[in-house]
Amino acid sequence: METILTIIATLLATTLVTCVPGAALLSVLHLDRVVPPPLVPGAALVVGLVPMGTALGLTLWWSLPIAYVAGALAFLTLACWATLAGRVRADARRTTPRDRYRMSHARAWGSPALRLVAGDWARAIPLAAWIVAIATLAIALTVGFNTWNDSLYHIGQAQKLLALDHPDFNNTLQFPDGTAHPGYVLPIWQELIALVAWVTHANPVTVAWIIPGVTVTIGALSMGGLGWALARTPRATALVMVAWLTSVVIATMPFSEAVFDALQPGEVALDVIIPLVLALLFTALWPTTDLDAGPGTLTPRQSTWAATLLMSIGVAEIALLHVSYNMVLALGIIGYLAFWALRSPWPREVVWRHARVLVPIAMSAAVTTAILVPGLSKLQSFGKTAQEELKLNSTDLYKGKLGAPLEALLRGGTEHFHLRPDYLVLGGGLALVGLLALPLALLAPRWPAGWYLSGSALLVLGIALSDRLFPAFVTAVSLDQARRIETVLPLSAGLALGAAATGIVGTRLWAHGTIPARTLAAFTIAAVVGAAAHAADTIGQLGGYGGDTIVSGRWILAPLGVLLLGAALYVISLAVRVVVAPIERRTAPREGDVERTRSRLRRLLPIATWEWPSAQLTNSASLVALLVLLVGAAPLWGRIDDTTQPIRRHGIPLDQREAELRLFAPEVAAELRTLPTDTVLLADPTGRNPYYAMALAPIYVVSSVPRHTATTPKNRVPERFEDATEFFDPKTSNTRRLELLTKYDVTAIVIHPNANPSIMEFLTSMPGITPGAIGKNQRLFHVSPQRLLTAPPLDGAGGFVKLR
């Protein structure tokens, strides 16, 4: 019962901290009128990060406790609430005769609250989308958050933000004398963990386990909002949400990165902010909407500026959360612009609208990136060529448990290489089906969202599979970031597009009424469902870095060939139009003439006439499309139970269901939490013990995992790593060990209970070092630096002079 109450309290507190201040600002500034309803939670999160980040920056600058950030957000929310309440009363006075005007204070104050929580946006979201959102929440809580790699850094910084009375930019880091990671100079997301833990009085590790229940659900709604904006109809919302849920979450069980990594800022940027920015991009560039799908009441120009403002905020926050993912957004937009440019010349208003929208976005990205570049330039991998990156990746610092074999992702030599093809479909079989379905967008040459789907896929496949383009891309963005190019591929949108095309063609054929047409409709739907089910059942997921080959590279090259052929035909058709258009104008039917009858094929398959697919995606077609996705993905739904099987515990070193870092024994973890906040812990970084210790308690370490530590000059990552590993080397003399303890002012040591006898003898016999808790895999020792200074002399062999 206590666990259930903790989960409910954390979910409510997370929603309160992440969405309510932003939703209040959206309503006060009327920005919610331009946002498609499913994107309102994501937009509220994005806008809410602005006051949170501002308050955080000021409190860290003035070394104030975290309570001041909570107070600032509460004050902002109440001020917005009062403003909205005043508007409600003013509107009531204007629209109600004076003798009938009656409004209680409860209604005046309650109406804005209801609007924030369950306003028009909540009622406008289709019921099917809400069902998928609830399913996403259940899966996120079932799977749990994987505290691993970068996530440990975020939880560790949250521990210090919460525990320190006077936190600032310098004392909330890994090392007492180090510097922040240049990509996380303003720890906004770490502050979120600390704020929720402060509100609920729960351990930050417990909070980290539950927060993804909110962020993943908001991400699912954001993907649905992107589908709404791309198709310009609410019917596409649930379609894209189901495609995203099955291909990104369920298909990769039990290693579902969308859930396991949901607490990481980069995953929030990828699953929440980027779909929001792309959806608003198409809302702003093409403001004419269908009558049944128009999200707002502003004029087109007002909508354009409001959407541009939200996009600029989103782009800036991507840079603050994880600057690398601005590359994901940029490649998608470049792919769209390539196809948009092919259709030129455009009317002047369309060109200016593109400039008014894209220039502020580019400026926002440029300014935030320019602010981060001086810090990023201090990183060891910054500015290196692809070949230098490969050489750096093979050093001892990044071998074994400490790194990831990035070279296993590459094919080719050291000079010319490309990304392994099957890495582009980490979602397994359904992701492959989505990739193969992306060229369907070429059948709708007048659909702007199709230009984004085709253009981004063509650009990504061209770069990732080219021996010459990919090394240049690695040089520009680093090897670790270049492999993230697969996140640009809109695979879930492609999967939804394939299902939608099946639904549209199937329902149109069925509506034709003839037995052959209905037979063909049933055969088409059954064939697509069977193909999707076969792919989902037989093709597993890649499992991150390296791994076994999951699918032949020919299947990856197939859509590239179709896209190249389609793009060539597209250019040829545009060239032909220049010649044919004058002839069509001369032979156009005169007034009163009967319109030429379209061919039977065009009546049955109207895809080529799409401007927006909303005219074709009827309720019947939407239902068929959802059934195609659900039935085709049926083999995957049973894998939810796999999270309780031994594969989860063997493949992943943690079980977050009980919100405890299981690599640490409970006794040792409990004693770590009692240590002072200025504790400096020495542990073997090759075993990741220091990384986990920082997440368990607000302490500092001598060295941590190099790959997940900012390699700045002040952090001295190689030196710290070599010193820490030298201390635990059996060949190291006691004199050298004593020097290392003094050098880093160590006050606690964690070591395996069965460590080398020479090390254990040093720890148990040295005055100033006292044993603490003992667990299965760790033993804690307390160190007194003052007593170490008065330690007995060492003999010539490095042993202790016996004084006892």
N, C-alpha and C positions, 0 to 999 in steps of 0.2 A: 504493500500500500504506500509506503514511504517513497519507493522508487517512482510509482505512478504520479504521486503528488509532485515530486521533483521534476518529472518530465513536463507535466502540465504547467507548473510555475515557470520553468525555463522557456517553454514555447511562448507563453504569454509575455514574459519579460523581453524575450528576443523581438517579438512583434512590436512591443511597446517602444523599445529602444531604436529598432531599425526603421520601422515604417510609419509610426504615428507622427513624429515631428515632420517627416517629409510629406506625408499626406496632408497635414495641416498647411504647410507652405504651398503645396500644389493648389489647394482650394483657395487660399487667400490670393494667390497670384493668377488664378484662373488657368493655370497650366494644365490642369486635368482635363480640360475640354478638348485638347488636341491629341491626347494619348488614347489609343485604342484600349478599351476596358481591361483586357487581360494583362496589359502592361502597367496598369496603375500601381500594383504593389512593387514592381521593379522600379518604376519611376519614383515612388515614394522612398524607396531605399536609396536610390541615387541622390535625390535631392536632400534626404535626411543626413547623408554623409557630409554635406557641406557645413551645417552648423556643428555637427559632431567633430569634424576635423578642425574647425576654427577654435572651438572650445578646448579641444585637446592641445592644439598648438600653444594657446595662451597659458593653459595650466602647466604644461611642461616648461614653458619659458619662465614662468614665475614660480615653479617648483611647488605647485599646489596639489593637494590630494585629489583623488578621482571623484570625490563627492561633488566637487565644483562643476565637473562636466555634466553629471546627472542633474544638478541644479539648473545649469544653463539650458539643457534640453527641456526640462520641465517648464521653465519660465517661457521659453519660446513657444511650446505647445499651448500653454494657457493663453498667451497673448494672441496667437492665431485663433484659438477657440473663441476668445472674447470678440475678436474682429468679425468672425463668421456669425456669432450670435447677434451682434449689432446689425449686420446685413439682413439677417432673418427678420428682425423686428422692423427695420426700415422698409423692407419689401412688403411686409404685412400692412404697415401704415399706408403705403401707396396704393395697394390693391384692394383694401377693405374700407368700406364707408366708415366714417368716424363713429357713428352711433352703433355700429356692429363690431368695432375693433375690440377684441378681447384676446389677449395672449398671456398665458401664465409664464412666470420665470422658468418653470421647469421645461416648458415647451421651447422657449427661446434658447435655453442652454442645451437642451437635449437634442434638438433638431440638427445642429452642426455635428454633434458627436455621432449621430446615426448616419449622417452623410459621409463622415470619414470612414466609419466601419463598414457600413452596408449601404452605400449610396447607389446612384444610378449605375456606376461601373460594375458593382457586384451583381445587380439584376440583369445587366446586359450580357454577362458571360453565359454561354450555353450551359445547360445542366450537365451535358456529357463532359465538358471541360472541368467542371467542379468535381465530378466523380474521379476523373483522372488525377486531379490535384490531390484529392484525399488519398488515392492509391499511392501516389508519389510520397506523401507524408508517411504513410504506413511502412512503405519499403525503406525509407530513409531511417526510420526509428528501428526497424527490424535489423537492417544491416549494421547500422552504427557507423560512427566516424573512425577512420583509421589514423591514429596518432603516429605519424611516421614522417621522417625527413623534415621538410620545411615546416610542417605543422608543429613540430616540437619547438621550433624557434618562436613561433607565434604564441603558443601557450606559455612558454617560458617568459616572454616579455610581458604577457598579461599578468603572470604571477607577480612580477616586480611592480607593475603599474598598480596592482591592487594592494600589495603589502607595504610598499614604501610610503612613509608619511610625506616625503617631499620628493616625488619622482621628477626627473628631468630627462633631457635628451641623452645624457651621458651615463646615468646610473641605472638605466633599464635595459642594459645590453648583456651580451654573453660574458664579456670580460670586464673587469673593473677599470681597466685602462685602455679599452678598445674603442672602436667607432661603429656606428650603425651601418647596416647594409644600405648602400646607396639607393636601392630600390624600395626601401621601407623607411625612409628618413622620418616621415610622419606616420607613426604606428596606428593608423585609423582602425584597421581590422583587429589588431591586438587589443585596442581599447574597447571594441565591441565585446570581446570575450570577458574582459575585466568588468565592464559595466553590468553585463547580465549576471556575472557572478556576484557583484556587489549588491544588486537588487534582490537576488534570490538567496543570498548567503550560502551558495553552493560552491563546491570546489571548481576551479577553472577547468580541470580535466573533465568533470561531469558535464559542465556547460558545453565544452567542446564536443562531447558525444551527442548532445541534443540539438545544438544550433543548426546543424545541417537539415534537420526536419523542416526548418523554416526556409533556409536559403535554397535548398533543392526544390521545394514546392514553388517558391517564387520564380526559380529558374524554369520550371515546367510551364508556369503561366506566361513567362516572358517568351518562351518558344512558341506558345500558342498565340500570343500577341503578334509575333513575327509572322506566323501563318496568316493571321487576320489581315495584316498590312500587305503581305505579298499577294494574297488572293482577293483582297477587298471584300471579304464576306466573313461573318462570324462562323459560318459552317466549316471553315478551314481551321478554326481554333483547336477543337478537340482532335482533329485529324493529325496536325503537326505535333500536338502534345503526346498522343499515343505513339507516333513514330519516334519521337525523341525518347520517351520513356522506355520503349522496347529495345531500341538500337543502342542507346547510350548507357542505360542503367541495368536493365534486366539481361540483355544479351551478354554482358560482361561479368555477370555474377560468377563466383563470389568475389571478384576483384573489381567491382564497379567503381571506377575512379570518380565518376560524377558524384557519388555519395561519399566515398572514402576521403576524397580531397576537397569536399564541399566547403570546409572551413578555410581553405587556403584562399588568399585574396585573388590569386590568378584564376581560380575556378569560378569565383563570383564575377570577375570581369568577363570571363568567357561565356558563362551560362545565363547571366542576368543583364549586364550592361551592354554587351555587344548586340544581342538580339534587340534590346531597346533602341539602340542607336540605329541599327539597320531598319527597324520598323518605322521609326520616326523619319528616317531619310526618305523612304518611299512615300510616307504621308506628306512630307514637305515638298518633294519634287513633283508629285502628281496629286495636287490637292482635290481634284474632282473625284468625288466618291459616289458609290451607288446609294440610292435612297435608303436602302435597308442596312447599310453598313457604315454610314457616316459617323465617325466617333465624336465629333464636336459641333459647336454652334458658332465658332469664330469665322470671320471672313477668310478667304484663301490667303491673303497677305498676312493677316494676324496669325493664322495657323502656321504659316511658314516661319515667321520669326519666333513664335513660341516653341515650335519643334526644334528650330536651330539652337535656341538657348539651351534646351534640355540636352541636345546632342553634344554641344560644346562642354557642358558640365560632365556628361558621361565620358567623353574622350579624355578630359583632364583627370578624371578619377581612375580611368584605366591606367594612365601613366603613374599615378600615385600608388595604385594597388599592385600592378604588375606591368611595367612599361613594355614588356615584350609583346603583349597582346594587342598593342596598337598596330603591330605588324599584321595581325589577323584581320583587323578591321580595314586596314589600308589595302591589303590585297583583294579583299572582297569588293571594295569600292572601285579599285582600279579595273577589275574584271568587268564590273557593270559599265564603267565609263567607256571601255573599249567598244562594247557592243552599242552603246548609246551614240558614240561618235560615228559608227558605221552608218547610222540612219540619218546623218546630217544631209542637207542643211535643215536646222530647226528654226522655228519662229524666234524672234529676238526675245520675247518674254520667257520662253522656255530656257534659252541660254542664260539669261540674266538670273532666272530662278535657280538654276544649277550653281551659278557663281555665288549668289547670296547665301546659299546653303553650305556649299562645300568649302568656300574660303574661310569662314569662321571656324569650321571644324578643323581644317588644316592648321590654322593659326593657333587654336587651342592645343592641338597635339604638338606643334612646333615649340610653343612657349614652355609647356610643361616638360617636354623632353630636354629643351635647352637648360632648364633649371637643374635637371638630374644629370646631365652629361658630365659636369665637373666631378661629381662623385663617382659616376660609373666609369670614368676614365682611369680611376685608381685601381679598378679591378684587374686582376692578373690576366684575364682572358680578353680584355677590351682592346680592340684594334689589331688583334692578331689575325694572320692569314689562316685559311682552312688547314694548311699543312702544319702550321705551328700549333693549331688547336688539337689536331690529332696526336702530335707528339706530346703535348702537355697532358692530354687525357690518359696517356699510357704510363705516367709516372707512378711511383709507389704511393703517393698521397691518395690516389683514386682507384686503388686496386681492391679487389675482394669486396667486403661488406661496405667499404667506405664510398664506393662509387657505383656507377652504372656503365656497362660496356657499350658506350655510344658507338664505338666502331662496329659493333655487331649489327647496327642499323644500316650500315653502308655497304654498297656493292661497287667494286672497281678498285683502281689503284690509289696511290697516295696523291697523285696529281689530278686525276679525273675520276670522280666517283659520283654516285647518286644515292638517294634514299631507297632502301629496300621497298619494293612495290607493296607488299602486303602490310607494311606498317601504316599505310594510308587508310586501312579499314580495321582499326582496332576494335570496332564494335562487332566484328565477326560477320556471320552470314547476312544478317539484315543490313548491316552497313554496306556490304558489297552490293546487295540489291539496290540500296539507295544510290550508290555510285553509278550503277548501270542504268538507273532510271533518270539521272540528271539530264542526259541528252534529249529527253522528251520535251524539255523547255524550248528546243529549237523548232518544234512543231507549232509554236505560238509566237510568230515573229513580231507581233505587235504588242507583246506583253512585257512591260518594263521589268517586272520582277524576274521574268525568265532570262532577261539579259544578265541579271546578277547571278542566277543559278548557273547558267552556261559559262559566263565569263570567268567567274571565280574558279569553277572546276577546271576550265581550260588552263588558266594561269597556274594553278597549284600543280596540276599534273605535269605541265610543261616544265616547271622549275624542278620539282621533286625528282623527276625521272630523267633529267638531262645531266650528262657527265660534265658539262661545261657551265651550265647555269647554276646548278646546285652548289659547287664550290664557291662561286662568286657570292651566292646568297649566304653561305656559311661565313665568309669573310666579312660580310656586311652586318650580320646579326649574331654571330657566334654559333658554334656547333650545337650546344644545348638548346638554343632557341630555334635554330633552323629545323630541328626535328619536329617542332610544334607546328609546322606548316600544315600538317594533316588536320588541325583544328579549323582551318579555313574552309575545308570542304563542307558544304551544307548537306551532309548525308541524310539527316533526319528530314530535311525539306525535300530532298530527292525521293526518299522512301514515301513520304506523304504524296508527292507529285505522282509517283507511279500508282499508288492506291487510288488517287483522285481520277487519274486518266482511266483506270480500270472501271471505276464506278460510273464515270460519265459515258464511256463507250458502252458499258453493259446496260445501263438504264436506257440509253437512246436506242440501242438495238432491241431491247425488250419492248419499248414503247412502240416500235414499228409494227408489232402485232402479228407478223407472219411467223409460222412455225420455224422456218429456216433461220430467221433473225433471232428468235428467242433461243433456239438451239445454239447458235453461234455465241450469244450473250452468255449463256450458262457455261459453255466450253471455255470462253475467254476468262471468265471469273474463276472457274475451277482451276484452270492452268496457272494463273497468276498466284492463286492461293497455294497450290501445290508446290510451285517453284519457291515461294517465300518460306513455306514450312520446311521444305527439304534443305534450303540454305541455313535456316535457323537451327535445324536439328543436327546437321552434319559438319558445319564449319564452326569451330570454337573461336574463342578470342585469343589475341596474340599475347596478352599478359605483360604489356609494357616493354621495357628494353629487351632486346634480343628475343629469345623464345623460338619455338618451332615455326616453320612455315605453315601458314593456315590456308593459303589459297595460291594458285598459280599466278604468276605475274601477268599472264595473258589476259586474265579477267580484268586486271587493273588497266591494261593497255587498251582494252576494247572500247571503253567510253572515250578515251583520249582520241582514238581513231575516228569514232563517230562524231565527236565534237569538232575535230579538225575538218572532217568532210563537211559537216553542217555549216561551220564557219565559212568555208570556201564557197559552198552553195549560197550562203547568205550574202556574201559579197557579190557573187555573180548575179543574184536576183536583184540586188540594189542597183547594179550597173545596168541590168536589162530594164529596170523601171525607168531609168532616165530616158531610154529610147521609146519604151512602150507607153509611158504616161501621156505624151502628146497625142499618140494615135488613139488611146482610149477616150481622151477628151473630144476628139473629132467624131468618134463613132458612138458617143454616149447617147442613150435613148432620149428623144425629145419629149417634151411635156405631153402627157396623154398616152405615150407608148406603154405597152405592157412590159413589166420588168422581166428580164431574161430569167428563166428557171434555172436554179442551181442543179448541179448534177446530183444523182442519188447518193453518191459517195460523200459529197460535201454535206448533204442533209443528215446522213447517218454519223459522219465523223467530222463534227464542226470545229475540231481543235485548232485548225489552222486559221480560224477567224477570230481567235481570242484577242481581245485587248486586255481585259482582266478576266480571269476564269470565273468570277462570281456569277456571270450570266449563265454558265454551264453547270456550276456546282450546286445543283438543286438539293432539296432535302433527301430525295431518293438516292441521288448519286452520292451524297455525303454518307448516308447510312450504308450503302454498299461498300464505299471506300473504308469506313471504319471496320466493317465486317472482314474485309480483305486483310487489313492489318492485324486485327485481333485473332482471326483464325490462322493466318499465316504465322503469327508469332506464338501460337499455342505451345509449341515444344519448349519455349523459353520460360513460360510462366511457372512450370514445375521446378525451375532452378532456384526459385526464391528460398525453398527449403534447404538448398545446399549450404546456406550460411551457417547451419547448425552442424554440418558434417565435418569430419576430421580434416578435410582438405582446407577448410578455412583456417584452422589452427596451425596446420603445418605450413601452409603457403604464406600466411601472414603472422608475424610474431606477436600480435596482440589480440586480445578479445575485449573490445570496448563495451560489451553489453553490461558489464558491471562497473564501467568507468574507472578502471584501475590499470595502470601500466604494469602488465603482468611480468615483464622482465625483471622488475624489482620485487623482492620479497616484501610482504606487507609490513614486517617489523622494521626493515631498513627504510621503506618509504615513510612510515610514520615518524621515525626519528629524524629523517631528512627535513620533514616539515617543522620540526621544533628548533632547527638551527637558526642562528641570527641571519638577518638579511644581508649582512656583509661577509658571509661565509664564502671562501674560495675553495672549491672542491677540485681535487686531483683524482682523475680516474683514467683508465686506459681508453683513449678515443677509438681504437680499433674495434672495441666491443660496444660502442655507442652508449656506454653507461653515463658519461657526462651529459650527453644530449637528453637522455631521459630524466636525469636528475634535475636539470633546469626546468623541465615541464612539471615535475612533481613539487618543487619548492622554489621560492624566490632567492636563489643563490647564484653565485658566479662560478666559472670553471676555468681551469688552466688551458685546456684545449678541447675542441669539439670536432665533429665530422668535417673535414676540409671542404667537401663538395657543397655543404650547406652552411658555410661560413664565408662572410665577405672577405675576399682576399685583398684587403687594403693594406698599405704599408704599416699603419699603426696597429692593425690586428696581428701582424706577424704570424700568419697562419702556418707556414712551413716550420718556423722556429718553434712555435708552441707545440706543434704536433711531434716534432723530433724530440723535444725535451720531455714531453709526457710519455712517449713510448720508451725513451731511454730510461726513465725512472723505473719502469716495470720490467726492463730487460734483466734477466738473471746475471748477466756479465757486468752490470754496472756496479761500481764500488759504492760503499756506504758513504764515503766522503762526497762523491758526486750527487748522491741522492739528497744528502743534507743541503748541498748547495742549491739544488733545484727547489727544495721546500722553502728555503730562505728567499730565493730569487722571486718567487711568485706569491709570497706571503700565504702559503697554503694553511688552511685551518681545518680541513677535513679530507679524508682519503677513502675511496671506495675501491675494494679489490675483491677478487674471488676468494672464498674461504680456503680453497685448495691451491693457492698460488705457490710459486717457487719458495722453497724453505728459506733461502737467503733473504728474500724480501720480507717474509713473515718474521724472521728473526730480527731484522732491522726494525720493523714496526712494533714488535712486542717488547723489545729491550731498550728502545730509544726513549730517554726521559723527555717528557713533553708530548708524547703520543700515547693516547689511552684508547683501548678498544671500546666499541659501541655495539650496536645491534648486529646480529648475525642472521643471515637468511640463507636460502638454498644456493643462490648465485652471487650474493654480495656480502661483504663484511665491511662495516663502517668503522673508521678510526677517527678520533678527534685529535687535532693538533693544536698545541699552544705555541705560537711563535716566540713568546717571551722566554719560555722554558727551553726552547731549542737553542737560544743564544747562550744558555748556560749548560749546554750538553757536555758530557764528559769528553775528554780528548780521544782521538782515534789513534790506534797503533799504526805502524808502518804498512801493514797489509790492508788497512782500511777497516779493521775491526775495532770494537770498542774495548777500551781499557776497563777491566772489571773493577767496579767500585762497590759492588754489593757482596 
